[in-house]
Amino acid sequence: MKVMLAFLANSVTNFVIGILVATYLGPGEYGRFAIAFAIVGVVQTALFDWLRLAATRFYSEKVRENQPVVRASLDLSFIAVTGGLVLSTLLYALVGPKLDFDTTLILLALATAAVNGLFDYSIALVRARFEDQLFWRLVLVKNLLSLVLTGGGAFFFRSASVAMGGVIVSLLGTVIAARASLTDQHAQPRFARRNMAATLAAYSAPIVAAHLIYQAVPLATRSVVADVFDFAEAGQFALAFDLGMRAILALGSALDVLLFQIAVAAHENHGDDEARWQVGRNMAVVLAVLLPGCVGVYLVMPSIELLIVPGQFRGPFGHYLGLLLPGLFSMGMILFAVNPVFQIAKKTAPMIGAALVGALAGVILVFLLPWGDDASNLALAQCGVYVVALLATLVLAAREKPIWPRLRDLVATAAATLGMIAALTPLQSMAPGLTTLLAQISVGAIVYGALTFAFDTAGLRGELIAWAKRRRLPI
């Protein structure tokens, strides 16, 4: 529970920082920042994400004590990959062609990818060992530094480059401050083995390839929006996707940090059948959180836009986010509900096929959808990528003969969500504002929570009662 709260706190802080950066940079400069950050996502996924994935799946306290070769191989691999990135960057700076984008921002994006890769890898190690206190400390330090350096850089300098520099310093400062706690005395470089690194990379490679496709889609879309319209429109488009995705990741990651490790532990201690059952239950839990979350965002959009979104972005934000929400929901389900089927089975290659099918659908939609005065067609195309990819992922996952969620849990989630919609519909006539938003959130949460409790969706009622009894709370 503590780890879930830490993930939520981290996601909320990232959400706030995103709003601060957009507010102080404005649409045009934020458009440049958003494209640079999309480059970060692509580079980090391509080069460093396999380390995080391998640590999450194959590292644990037991492995730490008995198999130092795993941690040693991962550590040395990070150094090698970072060295390769630095060498490639220097080579490009000397002889590479010039791009139609700010060179400083590109270099900062590459540095951010490496530092963020180190931070995510460190977090994955801590998460795999269930070290809650250290996890909290890392998240707290990073968030405080990010608020001061990234938000402050945007406020004082109104510069995307300075804001990106703040990201680098905050992440690097966090890892340096906790370096003693992150060091594994058992994993000395002499234990590293190339074949172990190759095995870990082979497991992660299909997941990385799939994620790379998903990360490339926002980068390509923003670049097209900036080219066809301008950086200001790219900023409007990007903020809607960025904040929407951060909300999805906040919900999904908080669940995944606990649920996936439970599935891994079940596989390690009780075998394949128990792990497959746990993954099926996890799917039901993720759906029970993401579906009402996305529907709720759509229903309270006017108040969110008025209270949270910077004035320069209002109007386009709600329009674009409304178009993107089905895709964001689909992406969340892919990452946190369905992909674990392949990860537990250690058969991750089908994830690439699903991502390619989604990307192909997006390209087709770009050619089929008519162009207008804004980037609505590109928003729908990007949404289509993730929706089609989810359908393809489900089809391919079925070949692994997973234990799917119970039909009654799916029906219960749909029924509770419909009940929430019915309860919130009369409130749509209220003027947007803080009172309206609080009323909508309260009514929606009470109705959905009560129905979920009554239906015992995914066994959550039993979990809640057990949690309350452990803390001697009346329920």
C-alpha positions as CSV (number, residue, x, y, z in Angstrom):
1,M,0.0,0.0,0.0
2,K,2.8,2.4,0.8
3,V,4.4,1.8,-2.6
4,M,1.1,2.5,-4.3
5,L,0.7,5.7,-2.4
6,A,4.3,6.7,-3.4
7,F,3.5,6.0,-7.1
8,L,0.3,8.1,-6.8
9,A,2.2,10.9,-5.1
10,N,4.9,10.8,-7.8
11,S,2.3,10.9,-10.6
12,V,0.4,13.8,-9.0
13,T,3.6,15.7,-8.7
14,N,4.4,15.0,-12.4
15,F,0.9,16.2,-13.3
16,V,1.4,19.5,-11.4
17,I,4.9,20.0,-12.9
18,G,3.4,19.5,-16.4
19,I,0.8,22.1,-15.7
20,L,3.3,24.6,-14.3
21,V,5.7,24.1,-17.3
22,A,2.8,24.6,-19.8
23,T,1.6,27.7,-17.9
24,Y,4.9,29.4,-17.8
25,L,6.2,28.4,-21.3
26,G,3.0,29.0,-23.2
27,P,1.7,27.0,-26.2
28,G,4.6,27.7,-28.6
29,E,7.5,27.0,-26.2
30,Y,5.6,24.1,-24.6
31,G,5.3,22.6,-28.1
32,R,9.1,22.6,-28.4
33,F,9.4,21.1,-24.9
34,A,6.8,18.5,-25.7
35,I,8.6,17.4,-28.9
36,A,11.9,17.2,-27.0
37,F,10.3,15.1,-24.3
38,A,8.8,12.8,-26.9
39,I,12.4,12.3,-28.1
40,V,13.3,11.4,-24.5
41,G,10.7,8.8,-24.5
42,V,11.8,7.2,-27.7
43,V,15.5,7.2,-26.8
44,Q,15.0,6.0,-23.2
45,T,12.7,3.2,-24.4
46,A,15.1,2.1,-27.1
47,L,18.2,2.1,-25.0
48,F,17.4,1.8,-21.3
49,D,13.9,0.5,-20.8
50,W,15.1,-3.2,-21.0
51,L,17.1,-2.7,-17.8
52,R,14.0,-1.6,-15.9
53,L,11.9,-4.5,-17.3
54,A,14.5,-7.1,-16.6
55,A,15.0,-5.8,-13.1
56,T,11.3,-5.9,-12.4
57,R,10.9,-9.4,-13.7
58,F,14.1,-11.2,-12.7
59,Y,15.5,-9.3,-9.7
60,S,14.4,-9.9,-6.1
61,E,15.8,-10.1,-2.6
62,K,16.4,-13.8,-3.1
63,V,18.2,-13.2,-6.4
64,R,20.2,-10.4,-4.8
65,E,21.6,-12.8,-2.3
66,N,22.0,-15.9,-4.4
67,Q,22.6,-14.7,-8.0
68,P,24.8,-11.5,-8.0
69,V,25.4,-12.1,-11.7
70,V,22.0,-10.6,-12.4
71,R,22.6,-7.2,-10.8
72,A,26.2,-7.0,-11.9
73,S,25.3,-7.7,-15.5
74,L,22.5,-5.1,-15.4
75,D,24.8,-2.5,-13.9
76,L,27.6,-3.0,-16.4
77,S,25.1,-3.0,-19.2
78,F,23.8,0.4,-18.2
79,I,27.4,1.8,-18.2
80,A,28.0,0.3,-21.6
81,V,24.8,1.6,-23.1
82,T,25.4,5.1,-21.7
83,G,28.9,5.1,-23.0
84,G,27.6,4.2,-26.5
85,L,25.0,7.0,-26.3
86,V,27.7,9.5,-25.4
87,L,30.0,8.4,-28.1
88,S,27.2,8.4,-30.7
89,T,26.1,11.9,-29.6
90,L,29.7,13.3,-29.9
91,L,30.0,11.7,-33.3
92,Y,26.7,13.2,-34.5
93,A,27.7,16.6,-33.2
94,L,30.9,16.5,-35.3
95,V,29.7,15.1,-38.6
96,G,25.9,14.6,-38.4
97,P,23.4,16.5,-40.6
98,K,21.5,19.5,-39.1
99,L,17.9,18.9,-38.1
100,D,15.0,21.4,-38.3
101,F,14.8,21.6,-34.6
102,D,16.7,23.2,-31.7
103,T,20.1,21.4,-31.4
104,T,20.4,22.3,-27.7
105,L,17.0,20.7,-27.0
106,I,18.0,17.6,-28.8
107,L,21.2,17.2,-26.8
108,L,19.3,17.9,-23.6
109,A,16.8,15.3,-24.6
110,L,19.5,12.7,-25.0
111,A,21.0,13.5,-21.6
112,T,17.5,13.4,-20.0
113,A,16.9,9.9,-21.6
114,A,20.1,8.6,-20.0
115,V,19.5,10.1,-16.5
116,N,15.8,9.1,-16.6
117,G,16.8,5.6,-17.6
118,L,19.1,5.5,-14.6
119,F,16.4,6.7,-12.2
120,D,13.8,4.2,-13.6
121,Y,16.3,1.4,-13.3
122,S,17.0,2.3,-9.7
123,I,13.3,2.5,-8.9
124,A,12.8,-0.9,-10.4
125,L,15.5,-2.4,-8.2
126,V,14.0,-0.9,-5.1
127,R,10.5,-2.0,-6.1
128,A,11.7,-5.6,-6.8
129,R,13.1,-5.8,-3.3
130,F,10.0,-4.3,-1.7
131,E,12.0,-1.6,0.1
132,D,9.2,0.8,0.8
133,Q,11.1,3.3,2.8
134,L,13.8,3.8,0.2
135,F,11.2,4.0,-2.5
136,W,9.4,6.8,-0.7
137,R,12.7,8.6,-0.1
138,L,13.7,8.5,-3.8
139,V,10.3,9.6,-4.9
140,L,10.1,12.4,-2.4
141,V,13.6,13.8,-3.2
142,K,12.9,13.6,-6.9
143,N,9.6,15.4,-6.7
144,L,10.9,18.2,-4.5
145,L,13.8,18.8,-6.8
146,S,11.6,18.7,-9.9
147,L,9.2,21.2,-8.5
148,V,12.0,23.6,-7.7
149,L,14.2,23.1,-10.7
150,T,11.9,22.2,-13.6
151,G,8.9,24.4,-12.5
152,G,11.3,27.2,-11.3
153,G,13.3,27.1,-14.6
154,A,10.1,27.5,-16.6
155,F,8.9,30.3,-14.4
156,F,12.0,32.4,-14.3
157,F,13.4,31.8,-17.8
158,R,10.3,30.8,-19.9
159,S,12.7,28.5,-21.7
160,A,12.1,24.9,-22.8
161,S,15.9,24.2,-22.6
162,V,16.1,25.5,-19.0
163,A,13.1,23.4,-17.9
164,M,14.7,20.3,-19.5
165,G,17.9,21.1,-17.7
166,G,15.9,21.1,-14.4
167,V,14.6,17.6,-15.2
168,I,18.2,16.3,-15.6
169,V,19.5,17.9,-12.4
170,S,16.5,16.7,-10.3
171,L,16.8,13.1,-11.5
172,L,20.6,12.9,-11.3
173,G,20.6,14.6,-7.9
174,T,18.1,12.1,-6.5
175,V,20.2,9.1,-7.6
176,I,23.4,10.6,-6.3
177,A,21.8,11.4,-3.0
178,A,20.7,7.7,-2.6
179,R,23.7,6.1,-4.2
180,A,24.8,4.3,-0.9
181,S,21.4,2.7,-0.5
182,L,21.2,1.7,-4.1
183,T,24.6,0.0,-4.1
184,D,24.6,-3.8,-4.0
185,Q,27.7,-5.0,-2.3
186,H,27.2,-8.5,-3.7
187,A,27.1,-7.4,-7.4
188,Q,30.7,-6.5,-8.1
189,P,31.6,-5.9,-11.8
190,R,33.6,-9.1,-11.9
191,F,30.4,-11.1,-11.5
192,A,28.9,-9.6,-14.7
193,R,28.5,-12.0,-17.6
194,R,27.7,-11.2,-21.2
195,N,25.5,-14.2,-21.7
196,M,23.4,-13.2,-18.7
197,A,23.0,-9.7,-20.1
198,A,22.0,-11.2,-23.4
199,T,19.4,-13.4,-21.8
200,L,17.9,-10.5,-19.9
201,A,17.9,-8.3,-23.0
202,A,16.3,-11.1,-25.1
203,Y,13.4,-11.2,-22.6
204,S,12.9,-7.4,-22.7
205,A,13.6,-6.8,-26.4
206,P,10.0,-7.6,-27.7
207,I,8.5,-5.4,-24.9
208,V,10.9,-2.6,-25.7
209,A,10.2,-2.9,-29.4
210,A,6.4,-2.6,-28.8
211,H,6.8,0.3,-26.3
212,L,9.1,2.0,-28.8
213,I,6.3,1.9,-31.4
214,Y,3.9,3.3,-28.9
215,Q,6.4,6.1,-27.9
216,A,7.1,6.9,-31.5
217,V,3.5,7.6,-32.3
218,P,3.2,10.8,-30.1
219,L,6.6,12.0,-31.4
220,A,5.5,11.5,-35.0
221,T,2.1,13.1,-34.4
222,R,3.5,16.2,-32.7
223,S,6.1,16.7,-35.4
224,V,3.4,16.5,-38.0
225,V,1.2,19.0,-36.1
226,A,4.1,21.4,-35.7
227,D,5.0,21.1,-39.4
228,V,1.4,21.4,-40.8
229,F,0.2,24.0,-38.2
230,D,2.8,25.5,-35.8
231,F,4.5,24.8,-32.5
232,A,1.6,26.5,-30.6
233,E,-0.9,23.9,-32.0
234,A,1.6,21.2,-31.2
235,G,1.7,22.4,-27.7
236,Q,-2.1,22.5,-27.4
237,F,-2.2,18.9,-28.8
238,A,0.6,17.6,-26.6
239,L,-0.7,19.0,-23.3
240,A,-4.0,17.1,-23.7
241,F,-2.2,13.9,-24.4
242,D,0.5,14.4,-21.8
243,L,-1.8,15.2,-18.9
244,G,-4.3,12.4,-20.0
245,M,-1.5,9.9,-20.2
246,R,-0.1,11.0,-16.9
247,A,-3.5,10.4,-15.3
248,I,-3.7,6.9,-16.8
249,L,-0.1,6.1,-15.7
250,A,-0.9,7.4,-12.2
251,L,-3.8,5.0,-11.9
252,G,-2.1,2.1,-13.7
253,S,1.4,2.4,-12.3
254,A,0.1,2.6,-8.7
255,L,-1.7,-0.7,-9.3
256,D,1.0,-2.3,-11.4
257,V,3.8,-1.7,-8.9
258,L,1.9,-4.0,-6.5
259,L,-0.1,-6.3,-8.7
260,F,2.6,-7.4,-11.1
261,Q,5.1,-8.1,-8.3
262,I,2.4,-10.3,-6.6
263,A,2.1,-12.2,-9.9
264,V,5.9,-12.6,-10.2
265,A,6.0,-13.8,-6.6
266,A,3.2,-16.2,-7.2
267,H,5.1,-17.6,-10.2
268,E,8.3,-17.9,-8.2
269,N,6.7,-19.5,-5.1
270,H,3.7,-21.5,-6.4
271,G,4.2,-22.1,-10.1
272,D,2.6,-21.1,-13.5
273,D,-1.1,-21.8,-12.7
274,E,-1.1,-19.6,-9.6
275,A,0.6,-16.8,-11.6
276,R,-1.9,-17.0,-14.4
277,W,-4.8,-16.9,-12.0
278,Q,-3.3,-13.8,-10.4
279,V,-2.8,-12.1,-13.8
280,G,-6.4,-12.7,-14.6
281,R,-7.6,-11.2,-11.3
282,N,-5.2,-8.3,-11.9
283,M,-6.9,-7.6,-15.3
284,A,-10.2,-7.3,-13.5
285,V,-8.8,-4.9,-10.9
286,V,-7.1,-2.7,-13.6
287,L,-10.3,-2.5,-15.6
288,A,-12.3,-1.6,-12.5
289,V,-10.0,1.4,-12.0
290,L,-9.3,2.6,-15.5
291,L,-12.8,2.4,-17.0
292,P,-14.5,4.7,-14.4
293,G,-11.5,6.9,-14.3
294,C,-11.5,7.7,-18.0
295,V,-15.3,8.0,-18.1
296,G,-15.2,10.3,-15.0
297,V,-12.6,12.5,-16.6
298,Y,-14.8,13.0,-19.7
299,L,-17.9,13.8,-17.5
300,V,-16.0,16.4,-15.4
301,M,-14.0,17.9,-18.3
302,P,-15.5,21.4,-18.1
303,S,-14.6,21.9,-14.5
304,I,-11.1,20.3,-15.0
305,E,-10.4,22.7,-17.9
306,L,-11.6,25.7,-15.9
307,L,-9.7,24.9,-12.7
308,I,-6.5,23.1,-13.8
309,V,-5.7,23.9,-17.4
310,P,-3.7,27.1,-18.1
311,G,-5.9,29.8,-19.8
312,Q,-4.0,29.7,-23.1
313,F,-4.8,26.0,-23.5
314,R,-8.5,26.0,-22.7
315,G,-10.9,24.9,-25.4
316,P,-8.4,22.9,-27.5
317,F,-7.4,20.9,-24.4
318,G,-10.9,19.6,-23.7
319,H,-11.5,19.0,-27.4
320,Y,-8.3,17.0,-28.0
321,L,-8.5,15.1,-24.7
322,G,-12.1,14.0,-25.5
323,L,-10.9,12.6,-28.8
324,L,-7.9,10.9,-27.2
325,L,-9.5,9.3,-24.1
326,P,-10.5,5.9,-25.7
327,G,-7.0,5.5,-26.9
328,L,-5.5,6.4,-23.5
329,F,-7.8,3.9,-21.8
330,S,-6.7,1.3,-24.4
331,M,-3.0,2.1,-23.7
332,G,-3.5,1.7,-20.0
333,M,-5.2,-1.7,-20.5
334,I,-2.3,-2.8,-22.8
335,L,0.4,-1.9,-20.4
336,F,-1.1,-2.9,-17.0
337,A,-3.7,-5.5,-17.8
338,V,-2.9,-7.6,-20.9
339,N,0.9,-7.3,-21.4
340,P,1.5,-9.2,-18.1
341,V,0.1,-12.3,-19.8
342,F,3.1,-12.3,-22.0
343,Q,5.6,-11.2,-19.3
344,I,4.7,-14.0,-16.9
345,A,4.8,-16.5,-19.7
346,K,8.2,-15.1,-20.8
347,K,6.8,-15.0,-24.4
348,T,6.9,-11.3,-25.2
349,A,7.4,-11.4,-29.0
350,P,3.6,-11.1,-29.8
351,M,3.6,-7.7,-28.2
352,I,5.5,-6.4,-31.2
353,G,2.9,-7.7,-33.6
354,A,0.1,-6.0,-31.7
355,A,2.0,-2.7,-31.7
356,L,2.7,-2.9,-35.5
357,V,-1.0,-3.6,-36.2
358,G,-1.9,-0.5,-34.2
359,A,0.7,1.6,-36.0
360,L,-0.5,0.4,-39.4
361,A,-4.1,1.3,-38.4
362,G,-2.9,4.8,-37.4
363,V,-1.2,5.4,-40.8
364,I,-4.4,4.3,-42.6
365,L,-6.5,6.6,-40.5
366,V,-4.2,9.6,-41.3
367,F,-4.9,9.0,-45.0
368,L,-8.6,8.4,-44.6
369,L,-9.6,11.1,-42.1
370,P,-10.2,14.6,-43.6
371,W,-8.0,17.5,-42.7
372,G,-9.6,20.5,-41.0
373,D,-8.6,23.7,-39.2
374,D,-7.0,21.9,-36.4
375,A,-5.3,18.5,-35.7
376,S,-8.5,16.6,-34.8
377,N,-7.8,14.0,-37.5
378,L,-4.4,13.3,-36.1
379,A,-5.9,13.0,-32.6
380,L,-8.4,10.4,-33.9
381,A,-5.6,8.6,-35.7
382,Q,-3.4,8.5,-32.6
383,C,-6.4,7.2,-30.6
384,G,-7.0,4.6,-33.3
385,V,-3.5,3.3,-32.9
386,Y,-4.0,2.3,-29.3
387,V,-7.5,1.0,-29.7
388,V,-6.6,-1.3,-32.5
389,A,-3.4,-2.3,-30.7
390,L,-5.5,-3.3,-27.6
391,L,-7.7,-5.5,-29.8
392,A,-4.7,-7.1,-31.4
393,T,-3.1,-7.6,-28.0
394,L,-6.2,-9.4,-26.7
395,V,-6.3,-11.7,-29.7
396,L,-2.6,-12.6,-29.4
397,A,-2.9,-13.0,-25.6
398,A,-5.7,-15.6,-26.2
399,R,-3.1,-17.9,-27.8
400,E,-1.3,-18.1,-24.5
401,K,-4.4,-19.7,-22.9
402,P,-4.5,-17.2,-20.0
403,I,-7.0,-17.3,-17.2
404,W,-9.2,-14.4,-18.1
405,P,-11.2,-12.3,-15.6
406,R,-14.5,-13.7,-14.6
407,L,-17.4,-12.5,-16.8
408,R,-19.3,-11.4,-13.7
409,D,-16.4,-9.0,-12.8
410,L,-16.5,-7.5,-16.3
411,V,-20.3,-7.1,-16.2
412,A,-20.1,-5.6,-12.6
413,T,-17.5,-3.0,-13.7
414,A,-19.7,-2.0,-16.7
415,A,-22.8,-1.8,-14.5
416,A,-21.1,0.2,-11.8
417,T,-19.7,2.6,-14.5
418,L,-23.2,3.0,-16.0
419,G,-24.6,3.7,-12.5
420,M,-21.9,6.4,-12.1
421,I,-22.8,8.0,-15.4
422,A,-26.5,8.0,-14.5
423,A,-25.7,9.7,-11.1
424,L,-23.5,12.3,-12.7
425,T,-25.7,13.2,-15.7
426,P,-28.0,15.5,-13.7
427,L,-25.0,17.4,-12.5
428,Q,-23.9,18.2,-16.0
429,S,-26.1,21.3,-16.0
430,M,-24.2,22.9,-13.1
431,A,-21.8,25.7,-13.9
432,P,-18.2,24.5,-14.1
433,G,-16.2,25.3,-11.0
434,L,-14.7,23.9,-7.8
435,T,-18.1,23.3,-6.1
436,T,-19.3,21.4,-9.2
437,L,-16.1,19.4,-9.5
438,L,-16.1,18.4,-5.8
439,A,-19.8,17.4,-6.1
440,Q,-19.2,15.4,-9.2
441,I,-16.2,13.6,-7.8
442,S,-18.0,12.8,-4.5
443,V,-21.2,11.6,-6.1
444,G,-19.3,9.6,-8.8
445,A,-16.9,8.0,-6.2
446,I,-19.7,7.1,-3.8
447,V,-22.0,5.6,-6.4
448,Y,-19.2,3.6,-8.2
449,G,-17.7,2.5,-4.9
450,A,-21.0,1.4,-3.4
451,L,-21.9,-0.6,-6.5
452,T,-18.4,-2.1,-6.7
453,F,-18.6,-3.1,-3.0
454,A,-22.1,-4.6,-3.6
455,F,-21.0,-6.6,-6.6
456,D,-17.7,-7.6,-5.0
457,T,-16.0,-6.8,-8.2
458,A,-12.7,-8.8,-8.6
459,G,-13.0,-9.7,-4.9
460,L,-12.3,-6.1,-3.8
461,R,-15.0,-6.2,-1.1
462,G,-13.2,-9.0,0.7
463,E,-9.8,-7.2,0.3
464,L,-11.3,-4.0,1.8
465,I,-12.9,-5.9,4.7
466,A,-9.6,-7.7,5.4
467,W,-7.7,-4.4,5.3
468,A,-10.1,-2.7,7.6
469,K,-10.0,-5.6,10.1
470,R,-6.2,-5.5,10.2
471,R,-6.4,-1.9,11.2
472,R,-9.4,-2.5,13.4
473,L,-11.6,-0.1,11.5
474,P,-15.4,-0.4,11.5
475,I,-16.8,-1.6,8.2
